[in-house]
Amino acid sequence: MEKIKLNEEFIKLGQALKAAGLVESGVDAKFAIQDGLVKVNGVVETQRGKKLFGGEIISFEGQEVMIEA
């Protein structure tokens, strides 16, 4: 499982997908999230601006990324 270290209090879901290399651009992140392909803590998330904090897990295309505080 890959990990993303937070530099601030939170990271937005679209930014996290890009930072983890799961998508190439913000547009790709937008469509993946809108299409219901991304899960946060096991629940489908459709808000690109969803704030993620330490300990949360993103799932996309069989890959998981943990947000570290």
The first five atom37 places (N, CA, C, CB, O) and aatype in JSON, in Angstrom:
{
  "aatype": [12, 6, 11, 9, 11, 10, 2, 6, 6, 13, 9, 11, 10, 7, 5, 0, 10, 11, 0, 0, 7, 10, 19, 6, 15, 7, 19, 3, 0, 11, 13, 0, 9, 5, 3, 7, 10, 19, 11, 19, 2, 7, 19, 19, 6, 16, 5, 1, 7, 11, 11, 10, 13, 7, 7, 6, 9, 9, 15, 13, 6, 7, 5, 6, 19, 12, 9, 6, 0],
  "atom_mask": [
    [1, 1, 1, 1, 1],
    [1, 1, 1, 1, 1],
    [1, 1, 1, 1, 1],
    [1, 1, 1, 1, 1],
    [1, 1, 1, 1, 1],
    [1, 1, 1, 1, 1],
    [1, 1, 1, 1, 1],
    [1, 1, 1, 1, 1],
    [1, 1, 1, 1, 1],
    [1, 1, 1, 1, 1],
    [1, 1, 1, 1, 1],
    [1, 1, 1, 1, 1],
    [1, 1, 1, 1, 1],
    [1, 1, 1, 0, 1],
    [1, 1, 1, 1, 1],
    [1, 1, 1, 1, 1],
    [1, 1, 1, 1, 1],
    [1, 1, 1, 1, 1],
    [1, 1, 1, 1, 1],
    [1, 1, 1, 1, 1],
    [1, 1, 1, 0, 1],
    [1, 1, 1, 1, 1],
    [1, 1, 1, 1, 1],
    [1, 1, 1, 1, 1],
    [1, 1, 1, 1, 1],
    [1, 1, 1, 0, 1],
    [1, 1, 1, 1, 1],
    [1, 1, 1, 1, 1],
    [1, 1, 1, 1, 1],
    [1, 1, 1, 1, 1],
    [1, 1, 1, 1, 1],
    [1, 1, 1, 1, 1],
    [1, 1, 1, 1, 1],
    [1, 1, 1, 1, 1],
    [1, 1, 1, 1, 1],
    [1, 1, 1, 0, 1],
    [1, 1, 1, 1, 1],
    [1, 1, 1, 1, 1],
    [1, 1, 1, 1, 1],
    [1, 1, 1, 1, 1],
    [1, 1, 1, 1, 1],
    [1, 1, 1, 0, 1],
    [1, 1, 1, 1, 1],
    [1, 1, 1, 1, 1],
    [1, 1, 1, 1, 1],
    [1, 1, 1, 1, 1],
    [1, 1, 1, 1, 1],
    [1, 1, 1, 1, 1],
    [1, 1, 1, 0, 1],
    [1, 1, 1, 1, 1],
    [1, 1, 1, 1, 1],
    [1, 1, 1, 1, 1],
    [1, 1, 1, 1, 1],
    [1, 1, 1, 0, 1],
    [1, 1, 1, 0, 1],
    [1, 1, 1, 1, 1],
    [1, 1, 1, 1, 1],
    [1, 1, 1, 1, 1],
    [1, 1, 1, 1, 1],
    [1, 1, 1, 1, 1],
    [1, 1, 1, 1, 1],
    [1, 1, 1, 0, 1],
    [1, 1, 1, 1, 1],
    [1, 1, 1, 1, 1],
    [1, 1, 1, 1, 1],
    [1, 1, 1, 1, 1],
    [1, 1, 1, 1, 1],
    [1, 1, 1, 1, 1],
    [1, 1, 1, 1, 1]
  ],
  "atom_positions": [
    [[0.84, -1.18, 0.0], [0.0, 0.0, 0.0], [0.88, 1.25, 0.0], [-0.95, 0.0, 1.22], [1.76, 1.4, 0.85]],
    [[0.64, 2.11, -0.95], [1.38, 3.37, -1.03], [0.87, 4.33, 0.04], [1.25, 4.0, -2.44], [-0.26, 4.21, 0.51]],
    [[1.72, 5.27, 0.43], [1.33, 6.26, 1.44], [1.63, 7.66, 0.95], [2.06, 5.99, 2.78], [2.62, 7.89, 0.25]],
    [[0.77, 8.6, 1.31], [0.97, 10.01, 0.99], [1.1, 10.75, 2.32], [-0.2, 10.6, 0.12], [0.22, 10.65, 3.17]],
    [[2.18, 11.48, 2.49], [2.41, 12.25, 3.7], [1.8, 13.63, 3.54], [3.93, 12.34, 4.03], [2.09, 14.33, 2.56]],
    [[0.97, 14.03, 4.49], [0.34, 15.34, 4.44], [1.34, 16.43, 4.81], [-0.87, 15.4, 5.37], [2.1, 16.29, 5.77]],
    [[1.34, 17.52, 4.04], [2.15, 18.69, 4.37], [1.31, 19.73, 5.11], [2.76, 19.31, 3.1], [1.84, 20.62, 5.76]],
    [[-0.01, 19.58, 4.98], [-0.94, 20.49, 5.65], [-1.93, 19.65, 6.44], [-1.68, 21.41, 4.62], [-1.73, 18.44, 6.61]],
    [[-3.01, 20.28, 6.91], [-3.99, 19.58, 7.73], [-4.73, 18.49, 6.96], [-4.98, 20.56, 8.31], [-5.08, 17.45, 7.51]],
    [[-4.98, 18.75, 5.65], [-5.74, 17.82, 4.84], [-5.29, 17.92, 3.38], [-7.26, 18.1, 4.95], [-4.54, 18.82, 3.01]],
    [[-5.76, 16.97, 2.56], [-5.55, 17.01, 1.11], [-6.89, 16.67, 0.47], [-4.4, 16.01, 0.64], [-7.64, 15.84, 1.0]],
    [[-7.2, 17.3, -0.65], [-8.46, 17.02, -1.33], [-8.3, 15.74, -2.15], [-8.88, 18.21, -2.24], [-7.21, 15.39, -2.59]],
    [[-9.42, 15.05, -2.32], [-9.4, 13.75, -2.98], [-8.76, 13.79, -4.36], [-10.8, 13.21, -3.09], [-7.92, 12.95, -4.67]],
    [[-9.14, 14.75, -5.19], [-8.56, 14.86, -6.54], [-7.06, 15.04, -6.49], [0.0, 0.0, 0.0], [-6.33, 14.44, -7.28]],
    [[-6.59, 15.88, -5.56], [-5.16, 16.12, -5.41], [-4.44, 14.86, -4.94], [-4.9, 17.28, -4.42], [-3.33, 14.57, -5.38]],
    [[-5.08, 14.12, -4.06], [-4.48, 12.89, -3.55], [-4.31, 11.85, -4.65], [-5.33, 12.31, -2.41], [-3.29, 11.16, -4.71]],
    [[-5.3, 11.74, -5.53], [-5.19, 10.79, -6.64], [-4.02, 11.16, -7.54], [-6.5, 10.77, -7.46], [-3.28, 10.28, -7.99]],
    [[-3.84, 12.45, -7.8], [-2.71, 12.88, -8.62], [-1.39, 12.66, -7.9], [-2.85, 14.36, -9.01], [-0.43, 12.18, -8.5]],
    [[-1.33, 13.01, -6.63], [-0.09, 12.88, -5.85], [0.37, 11.42, -5.77], [-0.28, 13.43, -4.44], [1.57, 11.14, -5.74]],
    [[-0.59, 10.51, -5.74], [-0.27, 9.08, -5.64], [0.06, 8.48, -7.0], [-1.43, 8.32, -5.01], [0.48, 7.33, -7.09]],
    [[-0.14, 9.26, -8.07], [0.13, 8.75, -9.41], [-0.95, 7.81, -9.93], [0.0, 0.0, 0.0], [-0.71, 7.07, -10.88]],
    [[-2.13, 7.85, -9.32], [-3.21, 6.98, -9.76], [-3.9, 7.54, -11.0], [-4.23, 6.8, -8.63], [-4.51, 6.79, -11.77]],
    [[-3.81, 8.84, -11.2], [-4.33, 9.5, -12.41], [-3.26, 10.47, -12.9], [-5.7, 10.24, -12.14], [-2.39, 10.88, -12.14]],
    [[-3.35, 10.84, -14.18], [-2.33, 11.72, -14.75], [-2.66, 13.19, -14.59], [-2.15, 11.41, -16.2], [-1.76, 14.03, -14.55]],
    [[-3.95, 13.52, -14.51], [-4.33, 14.93, -14.45], [-5.55, 15.13, -13.57], [-4.6, 15.48, -15.86], [-6.21, 14.17, -13.17]],
    [[-5.83, 16.39, -13.27], [-7.01, 16.73, -12.5], [-8.28, 16.34, -13.22], [0.0, 0.0, 0.0], [-9.27, 15.96, -12.59]],
    [[-8.27, 16.44, -14.55], [-9.44, 16.06, -15.35], [-9.7, 14.56, -15.21], [-9.23, 16.43, -16.84], [-10.85, 14.14, -15.05]],
    [[-8.64, 13.75, -15.27], [-8.79, 12.3, -15.09], [-9.35, 12.0, -13.7], [-7.43, 11.58, -15.29], [-10.21, 11.13, -13.55]],
    [[-8.86, 12.71, -12.7], [-9.35, 12.52, -11.32], [-10.83, 12.87, -11.25], [-8.54, 13.38, -10.32], [-11.62, 12.15, -10.65]],
    [[-11.2, 13.99, -11.86], [-12.59, 14.45, -11.84], [-13.52, 13.38, -12.4], [-12.74, 15.74, -12.63], [-14.53, 13.06, -11.78]],
    [[-13.19, 12.84, -13.57], [-14.06, 11.84, -14.2], [-14.09, 10.53, -13.42], [-13.59, 11.59, -15.62], [-15.14, 9.92, -13.29]],
    [[-12.95, 10.1, -12.9], [-12.91, 8.85, -12.11], [-13.79, 8.98, -10.88], [-11.45, 8.51, -11.69], [-14.52, 8.04, -10.52]],
    [[-13.73, 10.14, -10.22], [-14.53, 10.36, -9.01], [-16.01, 10.47, -9.37], [-14.05, 11.65, -8.27], [-16.86, 9.85, -8.72]],
    [[-16.33, 11.25, -10.4], [-17.73, 11.42, -10.82], [-18.35, 10.09, -11.25], [-17.82, 12.42, -11.97], [-19.55, 9.87, -11.03]],
    [[-17.56, 9.23, -11.85], [-18.07, 7.94, -12.33], [-18.2, 6.9, -11.22], [-17.15, 7.4, -13.42], [-18.61, 5.76, -11.48]],
    [[-17.86, 7.28, -9.98], [-18.01, 6.37, -8.84], [-16.96, 5.29, -8.78], [0.0, 0.0, 0.0], [-17.21, 4.22, -8.22]],
    [[-15.79, 5.55, -9.34], [-14.72, 4.54, -9.38], [-13.77, 4.63, -8.18], [-13.93, 4.68, -10.66], [-12.91, 3.77, -8.01]],
    [[-13.93, 5.67, -7.36], [-13.01, 5.9, -6.25], [-13.73, 5.68, -4.92], [-12.42, 7.35, -6.31], [-14.85, 6.15, -4.72]],
    [[-13.06, 4.96, -4.03], [-13.62, 4.74, -2.69], [-12.71, 5.39, -1.65], [-13.79, 3.23, -2.4], [-11.49, 5.39, -1.78]],
    [[-13.33, 5.93, -0.62], [-12.6, 6.45, 0.54], [-13.09, 5.66, 1.74], [-12.82, 8.02, 0.73], [-14.28, 5.68, 2.07]],
    [[-12.18, 4.97, 2.39], [-12.51, 4.13, 3.54], [-13.6, 3.11, 3.19], [-12.97, 5.0, 4.73], [-14.47, 2.8, 4.01]],
    [[-13.55, 2.58, 1.96], [-14.46, 1.53, 1.54], [-15.82, 2.0, 1.03], [0.0, 0.0, 0.0], [-16.66, 1.18, 0.67]],
    [[-16.04, 3.33, 0.99], [-17.32, 3.88, 0.54], [-17.08, 4.71, -0.71], [-17.98, 4.74, 1.67], [-16.15, 5.52, -0.76]],
    [[-17.92, 4.52, -1.74], [-17.78, 5.29, -2.98], [-17.92, 6.77, -2.66], [-18.83, 4.85, -4.04], [-18.86, 7.19, -1.98]],
    [[-16.98, 7.57, -3.17], [-16.98, 9.02, -2.94], [-17.09, 9.73, -4.28], [-15.7, 9.48, -2.17], [-16.31, 9.45, -5.19]],
    [[-18.05, 10.65, -4.4], [-18.24, 11.36, -5.67], [-17.92, 12.85, -5.57], [-19.67, 11.18, -6.14], [-18.18, 13.6, -6.51]],
    [[-17.36, 13.28, -4.45], [-16.98, 14.69, -4.28], [-15.47, 14.83, -4.48], [-17.39, 15.22, -2.88], [-14.68, 14.33, -3.68]],
    [[-15.09, 15.51, -5.55], [-13.66, 15.68, -5.85], [-12.96, 16.48, -4.76], [-13.49, 16.35, -7.2], [-11.78, 16.26, -4.49]],
    [[-13.69, 17.42, -4.15], [-13.1, 18.28, -3.13], [-13.16, 17.73, -1.73], [0.0, 0.0, 0.0], [-12.87, 18.44, -0.77]],
    [[-13.55, 16.45, -1.59], [-13.62, 15.82, -0.26], [-12.28, 15.95, 0.44], [-14.03, 14.32, -0.38], [-11.25, 15.6, -0.12]],
    [[-12.31, 16.47, 1.67], [-11.08, 16.64, 2.45], [-10.7, 15.31, 3.09], [-11.26, 17.74, 3.53], [-11.51, 14.66, 3.74]],
    [[-9.45, 14.93, 2.9], [-8.93, 13.69, 3.48], [-7.92, 14.02, 4.56], [-8.29, 12.79, 2.39], [-7.07, 14.9, 4.39]],
    [[-8.01, 13.32, 5.66], [-7.12, 13.53, 6.79], [-6.32, 12.26, 7.05], [-7.92, 13.95, 8.05], [-6.58, 11.23, 6.44]],
    [[-5.35, 12.34, 7.94], [-4.5, 11.2, 8.25], [-5.29, 9.96, 8.63], [0.0, 0.0, 0.0], [-6.27, 10.04, 9.37]],
    [[-4.87, 8.81, 8.12], [-5.49, 7.53, 8.44], [-6.54, 7.07, 7.44], [0.0, 0.0, 0.0], [-6.99, 5.93, 7.49]],
    [[-6.92, 7.95, 6.52], [-7.94, 7.57, 5.54], [-7.28, 6.81, 4.38], [-8.69, 8.82, 5.02], [-6.11, 7.0, 4.07]],
    [[-8.08, 5.94, 3.75], [-7.57, 5.09, 2.67], [-8.39, 5.3, 1.41], [-7.6, 3.6, 3.08], [-9.62, 5.25, 1.43]],
    [[-7.68, 5.54, 0.3], [-8.31, 5.71, -1.01], [-8.11, 4.41, -1.78], [-7.7, 6.93, -1.79], [-7.02, 3.84, -1.77]],
    [[-9.17, 3.95, -2.45], [-9.09, 2.76, -3.31], [-9.49, 3.17, -4.72], [-10.0, 1.6, -2.78], [-10.51, 3.82, -4.93]],
    [[-8.66, 2.76, -5.71], [-8.95, 3.06, -7.11], [-8.27, 2.04, -7.99], [-8.5, 4.49, -7.48], [-7.06, 1.84, -7.89]],
    [[-9.04, 1.38, -8.86], [-8.52, 0.4, -9.8], [-7.63, -0.65, -9.14], [-7.75, 1.09, -10.89], [-6.56, -0.99, -9.66]],
    [[-8.08, -1.16, -8.0], [-7.36, -2.23, -7.31], [-6.15, -1.77, -6.51], [0.0, 0.0, 0.0], [-5.44, -2.6, -5.94]],
    [[-5.9, -0.48, -6.47], [-4.77, 0.04, -5.7], [-5.29, 0.82, -4.5], [-3.86, 0.94, -6.59], [-6.36, 1.42, -4.55]],
    [[-4.52, 0.78, -3.43], [-4.9, 1.51, -2.22], [-3.78, 2.46, -1.82], [-5.23, 0.53, -1.06], [-2.6, 2.15, -1.96]],
    [[-4.2, 3.62, -1.32], [-3.26, 4.63, -0.84], [-3.72, 5.11, 0.52], [-3.15, 5.82, -1.85], [-4.9, 5.43, 0.71]],
    [[-2.81, 5.15, 1.47], [-3.15, 5.65, 2.81], [-2.62, 7.07, 2.97], [-2.56, 4.72, 3.91], [-1.5, 7.39, 2.57]],
    [[-3.45, 7.91, 3.57], [-3.06, 9.28, 3.88], [-2.41, 9.26, 5.26], [-4.3, 10.26, 3.84], [-3.0, 8.77, 6.22]],
    [[-1.21, 9.8, 5.36], [-0.5, 9.86, 6.64], [-0.43, 11.28, 7.13], [0.91, 9.27, 6.53], [-0.12, 12.2, 6.36]],
    [[-0.72, 11.48, 8.42], [-0.67, 12.82, 9.02], [0.76, 13.24, 9.24], [-1.44, 12.86, 10.34], [1.01, 14.34, 9.73]]
  ]
}
